[in-house]
């Protein structure tokens, strides 16, 4: 029978705690919020440069969502293309930030290619 060592005191993790850590981080003068950073780099919302950035970011997010859904279902780009009536190159471009896609094509890729449903919302 193996002997087991008994601990007389429970082990404690040394931690400054999340509140203290957050306070230290927030006290740094060079930290900016995400929106402050975007304002600085791309300009305020409504400016041409910022709107172009936002459009590219939306296309990127859509590509990532499609890629994640495809991988979660265990499908290859080729299989999604075959199921949706398109080709592998198109699926690859879509996942890699294709700028323009017809809504009907997007619906077909999601419905037929991925076997999923598309949910849309409008945010202000």
ABEGO torsion letter per residue (X at the ends): XBBBBBBABBBBBBBAEAAAAAAAAAABAABBBAAAAAAAAAEBBGBAAAAAAAAAAAAAAAAAAAAAAAAAAGBBAAAAAAAAGBBAAAAAAAAAGBABBBAAAAAAAAAAAAGBBBBBBBBX
